[in-house]
Amino acid sequence: MEPADPAAAPAVDLAALREEYSRGGLDLPDLDPDPIEMFARWLREAVEARLHEPNAMVVATATPDGAPSSRMVLLKGLGPDGFVFFTNEESRKGEELAANPRCALLFPWHPVERQVRVEGTATPLPRAEVEAYFHSRPRGAQLGAWASRQSSVVASRAALAADYARVQEQFPGEVDVPDHWGGYRVRPEVVEFWQGRSSRMHDRLVYSRTPSGWAVRRLAP
């Protein structure tokens, strides 16, 4: 394959790309005492604003020696104990969480000029919870969990299609839950709510878990 000609691509002045945020602000009286309840409020507002996939989040993991990686997944559960998502446990993120369960989440709600950052520890979900969610998924997604050896190298798109066709034949009826498919609950230790403000003077209010409950601080933007 010939290398791309840099001159052929239109130039983008990255330094000139900027927007002025003006949708609102965030102050201590606006906060719920519990960050999970506060997050649920903002999530409802993101849904009401008709954001595309408002439950999409970046999950950042790291190896034991500190090499980071991140990817988008979908939040599929929320409760007093934390944030829930499902995945192939043999994927890169699954292997990294097995070795180092500390992780971070990011909800990038750009259209409403908000983001939420979460730092915490991931714990594998009970098998019964995993199986209940798996069987609620569309059949195609269930088959895909078998056909895709997530994060492994594949020869071609045709090879993926062949694996999917093979799985369709393997499961003409109900699809079993793969042993390698599971989920995690991230127990938050830090939750930051970020609201864009004019002149880059953004609001950053951060909950930190303490032995006596949640402490809240304001950070400089």
N, C-alpha and C positions, 0 to 999 in steps of 0.2 A: 504494500500500500504506500502510495506517495505521501510524503509529509505535507501537512496543510501549509498553505502559503499565508503567513501572517498578514501580508498586504491585502489579501483577498477579503478578509473579514472587516466589517465596518468598525471603526474606532468607537469606543465607548468611554466617555469622560467620567470615570467612576467618582472622582472628587466632586463632580457637579451634581451627583444624584443625591438629593435630599428632600425631605418633606418636613413641613412644620406641623407638629402635633397640637391639636386644639379641641379634642372631643370632651375633655373633662379632667378632673383631678382625683386624688385619693389622699385622705387624711385619716388619722387615728380614729376619729369618731365614726368613720365609714366602715370600719372593720368589724367582723364578727369575732367574738372571743376565741372561736375555734377555727383554725385554718382550713380544715376539711369543709366546714360549713361555708366559709368564705369562698373557697374554690367552687363548691356546688353552686353558689349564687352566680359567680362569674361564668361558669359553664352554661347555666340556664340562659344567661344574657347572650352568650356567644351563639347558642342554638337559636334564640329568638331573633338575633341579627342575621340569621341564615348564612353563617360562615360555612365554607366548604369543609366538611369533616372536622367539626370543632373538637372532637375527641382525639384527633391526631396529635401525637407527642413524639418528641425526640427522646430516645433512651440512650444515655451515655454510660458505657461500662469501661473497665480498665483491667488489664492483666495484673497479676501480682507484682510485677516490676514496674507498673505504672503506665504502660502503653495504652492510650485511650482509643476508643472507637465509638461511633454513634450512628443511629439509624432511626427512621420513623416507624412507629407502630401505633396501634389504636388502643386507647383506654377502653376497657370493657367492664370495669367495675369500680365502684367508689364507696367507701364506708369508713367508719370510725378508725379502722385499723390501717387504712391507706388506699393506694392506687393499684388496680389490678390490670394485668395484660397477659396474653397467652402467646406461646411461641414454640418452635421446635427447640427442645433442650440440647440438641446436638449442634445447633447453629453456633456461630461465633459468639453471639451475646449470651447464649445458654452456657457455653463452656467458660466464658469469662465470669459470669455470675456464680458459677459453681466454685470457681477458684477465689473469687473476690466479690462478695455480694453487695458491696457498697456501689451505689450508682446514682445517677442524676436524671431528672426528667425536665423537659421544657415544652411548654404549650405556647406556640407562637401565633397569637391571635392578632395579626397585623391590621386587618380591616377595622378593628375597634381600638387600635392603638394600645393593646395590652399584651402582656406575657406573664406567665407564671413559671417560676423555677422551683424545683423540688430536689432536695438532697436526702438520701435515706439508704435503707438496707432492704434488699430483696430477699424474700423467703418463698420457697416453692409452695404452691397451693396443694391442699389435700386432693388425692386422686378423685374422690367423689365430685368435688367442685369442678375439676378439669373435665371429667366425663360428662357432667350435666351441660357445661357450656359447649363442648364439642358437638354433642347431639343437637344443639340448638342452631348450629351453623348450617348454611345452605349445603346441599349435597356436593356441589362442585368444590366448595372450600374443604369439605371433609376429604374428598378424593385427592385434592391438591396436597394435603398434609402428608399423604402417603407417597405421592408421586415425586415430590420435591425433597431432595436431600439438602436442606437449606444450608447455604454457605459453601457447599462443595463445588468443585469444578465440573462442568458438564461439557460434552463434546459439541453440542449444537442445540438449536431450538427444536430440531426434528427429534433429537434424543429425548428432550423433555416431553414432547408430544407422545412419543412412543411409550414412555413410562406412564403417562397419564392414561393412555388407552389400555395398557396392561392392568392398571389398578381398577379401571372401570369393569373389566372382565372379572377381576378378582372379587369384587364386591357388587354383585348384581342387585343385592338388597341392602340391608342395613350395613353401614360402614363402621368397622371396629375402630376404637380409639388407639392410635399408634402408641407404643410404649415410650417413644421419644418425644411425644407431644405433651406439653404441660403448660403451666402458667406460674405467675409470680405476683406476690403482693408486696409493694414497696411501702415500708413504714417510714413516714417522713420524720426527719430530724430538723430540717430547715425548709420553710416554704416562703418564697419571695413573690410579692405581687407588685408588678411594674405597670405604671400607667404613664403613657407619653404626655409630655407637657411642652409648651412653647419654649423656644430658645434653648432646647436640650436640657431644661431644668426638670427632668422627669421625676415622678414620684416612685420611690422604692421603699416599700414597707415589708419587713422581714420578721416572720415568726421563727423562734428558735426554741426547741424543746428543752426544758429544764426539769430537775427533780420535782419541782412544785407546780409545773404546768408550762404554759406557753408564754414566753417573753417576746415583746414586739419592739423593734427598733426601726428608725428611719435611716436609710443610707443615702449618701450623696450620689447624684446621678453620674 
